[in-house]
């Protein structure tokens, strides 16, 4: 009997145990759900003032495309790198993919975009995985993680981890990814008079390979269609006939979306909380590995004349003003696996203009610190209650 009493003073009462469980549950709920709402609620759609119309704002109808005089709301994210069967620990995969799923689902439910574009490297091991793993594992997980209602347009750009670097690409890996996400070397997406060009930047090596030849041919066709829509093709009969046979596009400059950044020597001029660390900024970026070649970049800017270029790949943020005046935003990774402070881009876009703002997600380090501090406090409280029960037990023995 005495032995049992000694054990009892080391145990919490039912009420204290309930308080401990509620405390642990509250910390878990906050860290795995609420923290995403707190971070993402602080972001808002950037205002875009247009002649004769109000600034963009929340509209009734959820993800339904707005009337022509209203800008569309678009989210851009990049480098999710869903892990496969080869790299990464199971807990690493669980933790980081949960973070991305909650971030995406929270952003979509809170801000109700009309479209989402993922700028490449959706997968981490697409360059290695078998067809079975791609279709039955990767594709199922990605569709579950980025699930959305039918009104929301969701588009994916090809990245090097999706199909491999140029030297490692096969027709099998390329065509299965294109089939899964309804892509080609150059994919045209038009939404309410806005043109988005999704370019396979892995195919920009200009060496005449099956993939590169197809990309160059499609880029020339798109360039011609854009020139026709702008009225830049001569009025002679031949030019008119060719324009009649070309794809009809809105008369507006496109927004170019690709995985590799356009050519730049380094990230030395990149600034901001999500730019590359100081130790990496001055490292020379490898052509056709870190960035597109100079000649390919010049072709894209000359042929397409985009009003905005959005890229990814480096996992760091950067804003570049090219010599011709074109603005390029390189998006950082959306995953905790690649950076402590991931983010996504929010854009209000109209054929006559656009505005951008960046939304930062919770820092992984902040969530870890919250867990550590909370557990230590709960342990301290538990020890305090046990000591109090011990004093009561000793006083009764006396």
C-alpha positions as CSV (number, residue, x, y, z in Angstrom):
1,X,0.0,0.0,0.0
2,X,2.8,2.4,0.9
3,X,4.6,1.6,-2.3
4,X,1.5,2.4,-4.3
5,X,1.1,5.7,-2.5
6,X,4.7,6.6,-3.4
7,X,3.9,5.9,-7.1
8,X,0.7,8.0,-6.9
9,X,2.5,11.2,-5.9
10,X,4.6,10.9,-9.0
11,X,1.5,10.8,-11.2
12,X,-0.6,13.7,-12.4
13,X,-4.2,14.0,-11.4
14,X,-6.8,13.5,-14.2
15,X,-7.4,17.2,-14.3
16,X,-3.7,18.0,-14.6
17,X,-3.3,15.3,-17.3
18,X,-6.2,16.9,-19.2
19,X,-4.6,20.3,-18.9
20,X,-1.3,18.8,-20.3
21,X,-3.1,17.2,-23.2
22,X,-5.0,20.4,-24.0
23,X,-1.7,22.3,-23.9
24,X,0.0,19.9,-26.3
25,X,-3.0,19.9,-28.6
26,X,-3.1,23.7,-28.7
27,X,0.5,23.9,-29.6
28,X,0.1,21.4,-32.3
29,X,-3.0,23.0,-33.7
30,X,-1.4,26.4,-33.7
31,X,1.9,25.3,-35.3
32,X,0.4,23.0,-38.0
33,X,-2.7,25.0,-38.9
34,X,-3.3,28.4,-37.3
35,X,0.2,29.8,-38.0
36,X,-0.4,29.6,-41.8
37,X,-3.6,31.6,-41.5
38,X,-1.9,34.3,-39.4
39,X,0.9,34.6,-41.9
40,X,-1.2,34.5,-45.1
41,X,-4.0,36.8,-43.7
42,X,-1.4,39.5,-43.4
43,X,-0.9,39.5,-47.2
44,X,-3.3,41.1,-49.7
45,X,-3.8,41.5,-53.4
46,X,-1.8,44.5,-54.8
47,X,-4.0,47.3,-56.0
48,X,-4.1,47.9,-59.8
49,X,-5.7,51.1,-60.8
50,X,-7.2,51.2,-64.3
51,X,-8.9,53.9,-66.2
52,X,-12.6,53.9,-65.5
53,X,-12.6,51.0,-63.0
54,X,-12.0,50.5,-59.4
55,X,-9.0,48.8,-57.9
56,X,-9.0,45.1,-57.7
57,X,-10.4,43.6,-54.5
58,X,-12.3,40.6,-53.2
59,X,-15.1,39.7,-55.6
60,X,-18.1,37.5,-55.1
61,X,-18.0,34.2,-56.9
62,X,-14.8,32.8,-55.5
63,X,-12.4,31.7,-58.2
64,X,-14.7,32.7,-61.1
65,X,-12.9,34.8,-63.7
66,X,-14.0,38.4,-63.3
67,X,-15.5,40.7,-65.9
68,X,-13.1,42.1,-68.6
69,X,-12.6,45.5,-66.9
70,X,-11.4,43.8,-63.7
71,X,-7.8,42.5,-63.2
72,X,-7.4,38.8,-62.5
73,X,-5.8,37.5,-59.3
74,X,-2.9,35.1,-59.9
75,X,-0.6,33.2,-57.5
76,X,2.9,32.2,-58.6
77,X,5.0,29.7,-56.7
78,X,8.1,27.6,-57.5
79,X,10.4,24.8,-56.6
80,X,8.2,22.6,-54.5
81,X,10.5,19.5,-55.0
82,X,8.2,16.7,-53.9
83,X,10.5,14.0,-52.7
84,X,10.6,10.5,-54.2
85,X,11.8,7.2,-53.1
86,X,15.5,7.8,-53.3
87,X,16.3,11.0,-51.4
88,X,15.3,12.4,-48.1
89,X,14.0,10.8,-44.9
90,X,10.3,9.9,-44.5
91,X,9.9,12.5,-41.8
92,X,11.6,15.1,-44.0
93,X,9.0,14.4,-46.7
94,X,6.1,14.4,-44.3
95,X,7.1,17.6,-42.6
96,X,8.0,19.7,-45.7
97,X,5.1,18.5,-47.8
98,X,2.6,19.1,-45.1
99,X,4.0,22.7,-44.9
100,X,3.5,23.2,-48.6
101,X,0.0,21.7,-48.6
102,X,-1.1,23.8,-45.7
103,X,0.5,26.9,-47.3
104,X,-1.2,26.3,-50.6
105,X,-4.6,25.4,-49.3
106,X,-4.6,28.3,-46.9
107,X,-3.5,30.8,-49.6
108,X,-6.2,29.6,-52.0
109,X,-9.0,29.6,-49.4
110,X,-8.1,33.0,-48.0
111,X,-7.2,34.9,-51.2
112,X,-9.3,33.0,-53.8
113,X,-7.0,33.4,-56.9
114,X,-8.3,32.9,-60.4
115,X,-5.2,31.1,-61.5
116,X,-2.0,29.5,-60.0
117,X,1.2,28.9,-61.9
118,X,4.0,26.7,-60.5
119,X,7.3,27.7,-62.1
120,X,9.0,24.3,-62.4
121,X,10.6,21.6,-60.2
122,X,7.2,20.4,-59.0
123,X,9.0,17.1,-58.4
124,X,12.4,16.4,-57.0
125,X,13.2,13.0,-58.6
126,X,11.2,13.2,-61.8
127,X,14.5,12.9,-63.6
128,X,15.0,9.4,-62.1
129,X,11.7,7.9,-61.2
130,X,10.1,5.1,-63.2
131,X,6.8,5.5,-65.1
132,X,5.0,3.5,-62.3
133,X,6.3,5.8,-59.6
134,X,5.6,8.9,-61.7
135,X,1.9,8.0,-62.4
136,X,0.9,6.1,-59.3
137,X,2.9,8.0,-56.6
138,X,4.2,11.4,-57.7
139,X,1.1,12.5,-59.7
140,X,-1.3,11.3,-57.1
141,X,0.5,13.1,-54.3
142,X,0.9,16.3,-56.2
143,X,-2.8,16.4,-57.2
144,X,-3.7,15.8,-53.6
145,X,-1.4,18.4,-52.2
146,X,-2.5,21.1,-54.7
147,X,-6.1,20.1,-55.0
148,X,-8.5,22.9,-55.9
149,X,-12.0,23.5,-57.2
150,X,-12.8,23.4,-60.9
151,X,-13.0,27.2,-61.2
152,X,-9.3,27.6,-60.3
153,X,-6.8,27.3,-63.2
154,X,-3.7,25.5,-62.1
155,X,-0.7,25.3,-64.5
156,X,2.8,23.8,-64.1
157,X,6.0,24.8,-65.9
158,X,8.7,22.2,-66.8
159,X,11.7,22.2,-64.5
160,X,15.0,20.3,-64.7
161,X,14.1,18.1,-61.7
162,X,10.8,17.2,-63.5
163,X,12.5,15.8,-66.6
164,X,16.2,16.0,-66.0
165,X,18.9,18.4,-67.1
166,X,19.3,18.8,-70.9
167,X,21.9,16.0,-71.2
168,X,19.7,13.6,-69.3
169,X,16.3,14.3,-70.9
170,X,14.7,11.4,-72.8
171,X,11.5,11.5,-74.8
172,X,9.9,9.2,-72.3
173,X,10.5,11.6,-69.3
174,X,9.6,14.7,-71.3
175,X,6.4,13.4,-72.9
176,X,5.0,11.8,-69.7
177,X,5.4,15.2,-67.9
178,X,3.9,17.1,-70.8
179,X,1.0,14.6,-71.0
180,X,0.4,14.8,-67.2
181,X,0.1,18.6,-67.2
182,X,-1.1,19.3,-70.8
183,X,2.1,21.0,-71.8
184,X,4.3,21.5,-74.9
185,X,7.6,23.1,-75.5
186,X,5.8,26.5,-75.5
187,X,2.4,26.5,-73.9
188,X,0.0,29.5,-74.4
189,X,-2.5,30.2,-71.7
190,X,-4.9,33.1,-72.2
191,X,-7.0,34.4,-69.3
192,X,-9.3,37.3,-69.7
193,X,-7.1,38.9,-72.4
194,X,-3.8,38.2,-70.6
195,X,-1.3,36.0,-72.3
196,X,1.0,33.6,-70.3
197,X,3.7,31.8,-72.2
198,X,5.0,28.7,-70.4
199,X,8.4,27.9,-71.9
200,X,10.4,24.7,-71.3
201,X,13.7,26.3,-70.4
202,X,15.5,23.0,-70.3
203,X,15.0,23.0,-74.1
204,X,16.9,26.2,-74.7
205,X,20.3,24.8,-75.3
206,X,20.2,25.6,-79.0
207,X,22.0,22.4,-80.0
208,X,19.4,21.0,-82.4
209,X,18.3,18.1,-80.2
210,X,14.8,16.8,-80.6
211,X,13.5,18.9,-77.7
212,X,15.4,22.1,-78.6
213,X,14.4,22.0,-82.2
214,X,10.8,21.7,-81.3
215,X,11.1,24.5,-78.8
216,X,12.7,26.9,-81.3
217,X,10.1,26.1,-83.9
218,X,7.3,26.8,-81.5
219,X,8.9,30.0,-80.3
220,X,9.0,31.3,-83.9
221,X,5.4,30.4,-84.4
222,X,4.3,32.1,-81.2
223,X,6.5,35.2,-82.1
224,X,4.8,35.4,-85.5
225,X,1.3,35.1,-83.9
226,X,2.2,37.9,-81.4
227,X,3.4,40.1,-84.2
228,X,0.2,39.5,-86.1
229,X,-1.9,40.5,-83.0
230,X,0.2,43.6,-82.6
231,X,-0.2,44.6,-86.3
232,X,3.5,44.3,-86.9
233,X,3.3,42.0,-89.9
234,X,3.3,43.8,-93.3
235,X,0.0,44.4,-95.0
236,X,1.1,42.7,-98.2
237,X,-1.1,39.8,-99.3
238,X,1.4,37.1,-98.2
239,X,1.6,38.5,-94.7
240,X,-2.1,38.8,-94.4
241,X,-2.6,35.2,-95.5
242,X,0.0,34.0,-93.0
243,X,-1.6,35.9,-90.1
244,X,-5.0,34.5,-91.0
245,X,-3.5,31.0,-90.5
246,X,-1.8,31.8,-87.3
247,X,-3.2,31.5,-83.8
248,X,-5.3,34.4,-82.8
249,X,-4.0,36.1,-79.7
250,X,-5.0,39.2,-77.7
251,X,-3.2,42.4,-78.6
252,X,-1.2,42.6,-75.4
253,X,2.4,41.8,-74.4
254,X,2.7,38.3,-72.9
255,X,4.0,37.3,-69.5
256,X,6.9,34.8,-69.9
257,X,7.0,32.0,-67.4
258,X,10.0,29.6,-67.3
259,X,12.1,27.7,-64.8
260,X,15.6,28.8,-65.6
261,X,16.3,32.5,-65.1
262,X,17.3,34.6,-68.0
263,X,21.1,35.1,-68.4
264,X,22.8,37.0,-65.6
265,X,26.4,36.7,-64.4
266,X,25.5,36.3,-60.7
267,X,23.0,37.3,-58.0
268,X,25.3,40.2,-56.8
269,X,22.6,42.8,-57.4
270,X,19.8,40.8,-55.7
271,X,18.5,42.2,-52.5
272,X,15.8,41.5,-50.0
273,X,15.1,39.0,-47.2
274,X,14.8,36.1,-49.6
275,X,17.9,36.9,-51.8
276,X,20.9,34.5,-51.9
277,X,23.2,34.5,-48.8
278,X,26.2,36.8,-49.1
279,X,28.5,33.9,-49.6
280,X,26.6,32.8,-52.8
281,X,25.7,36.2,-54.3
282,X,29.0,36.7,-56.1
283,X,29.3,33.1,-57.4
284,X,29.3,33.0,-61.2
285,X,26.1,31.4,-62.4
286,X,26.7,28.5,-64.8
287,X,25.2,29.0,-68.3
288,X,22.6,26.3,-69.2
289,X,22.8,25.0,-65.6
290,X,21.9,27.9,-63.4
291,X,20.6,30.3,-66.0
292,X,19.7,30.3,-69.7
293,X,22.4,31.2,-72.2
294,X,22.9,34.8,-73.2
295,X,21.9,34.1,-76.8
296,X,18.7,32.1,-75.8
297,X,17.8,34.9,-73.4
298,X,18.2,37.5,-76.1
299,X,16.0,35.5,-78.5
300,X,13.2,35.2,-75.9
301,X,13.2,38.9,-75.2
302,X,13.4,39.8,-78.9
303,X,11.0,37.3,-80.3
304,X,8.4,37.5,-77.5
305,X,8.8,41.1,-76.2
306,X,7.3,40.1,-72.8
307,X,6.1,42.8,-70.4
308,X,7.2,40.6,-67.4
309,X,9.4,37.6,-66.9
310,X,8.9,35.2,-64.0
311,X,11.5,32.5,-63.3
312,X,12.7,30.2,-60.5
313,X,15.4,27.5,-60.1
314,X,17.9,29.3,-57.8
315,X,15.6,28.9,-54.7
316,X,16.4,32.6,-53.9
317,X,14.5,35.8,-54.8
318,X,15.8,38.3,-57.2
319,X,14.6,41.2,-59.3
320,X,16.4,42.0,-62.6
321,X,16.0,44.9,-64.9
322,X,17.2,43.8,-68.4
323,X,18.9,46.3,-70.8
324,X,15.7,46.5,-72.9
325,X,13.7,47.5,-69.9
326,X,12.1,44.1,-69.3
327,X,11.5,43.3,-65.6
328,X,12.3,39.8,-64.4
329,X,11.4,38.4,-61.0
330,X,13.1,35.2,-59.9
331,X,10.9,33.4,-57.3
332,X,12.3,31.7,-54.2
333,X,11.4,28.2,-53.3
334,X,8.0,27.4,-51.7
335,X,9.4,24.7,-49.5
336,X,11.0,24.7,-46.1
337,X,13.4,22.1,-47.5
338,X,15.1,24.7,-49.6
339,X,14.9,27.8,-47.4
340,X,13.8,28.9,-44.0
341,X,11.5,31.7,-45.2
342,X,9.6,30.5,-48.3
343,X,7.2,32.8,-50.1
344,X,4.9,33.1,-53.1
345,X,4.0,36.0,-55.5
346,X,0.6,37.6,-55.7
347,X,-0.3,39.5,-58.8
348,X,-3.2,41.6,-60.0
349,X,-3.0,41.4,-63.8
350,X,-4.8,43.2,-66.6
351,X,-4.0,43.5,-70.3
352,X,-3.0,47.1,-69.7
353,X,-1.0,46.6,-66.5
354,X,0.0,44.5,-63.5
355,X,1.1,44.9,-59.9
356,X,3.0,42.4,-57.8
357,X,3.5,41.7,-54.1
358,X,5.2,38.9,-52.2
359,X,3.7,36.9,-49.4
360,X,6.0,35.3,-46.9
361,X,5.1,32.0,-45.2
362,X,6.0,31.2,-41.6
363,X,9.6,30.6,-40.9
364,X,10.5,27.0,-40.2
365,X,12.9,28.2,-37.4
366,X,10.1,30.1,-35.7
367,X,7.8,27.0,-35.7
368,X,10.6,24.8,-34.3
369,X,11.4,27.4,-31.6
370,X,7.7,27.5,-30.7
371,X,7.6,23.8,-30.3
372,X,10.8,23.7,-28.1
373,X,9.7,26.5,-25.9
374,X,6.2,25.1,-25.5
375,X,7.4,21.6,-24.6
376,X,9.9,23.0,-22.1
377,X,7.1,25.1,-20.4
378,X,4.8,22.1,-20.3
379,X,7.5,19.9,-18.9
380,X,8.3,22.6,-16.3
381,X,4.7,22.8,-15.3
382,X,4.5,19.0,-15.1
383,X,7.5,18.8,-12.8
384,X,6.1,21.6,-10.6
385,X,2.8,19.7,-10.2
386,X,4.7,16.5,-9.3
387,X,6.8,18.3,-6.7
388,X,3.7,19.8,-5.2
389,X,2.1,16.4,-4.9
390,X,5.3,15.0,-3.3
391,X,5.2,17.7,-0.6
392,X,1.6,16.9,0.2
393,X,2.5,13.2,0.4
394,X,5.5,13.8,2.7
395,X,3.4,16.1,4.9
396,X,0.8,13.4,5.3
397,X,3.5,10.8,6.3
398,X,4.7,13.1,9.0
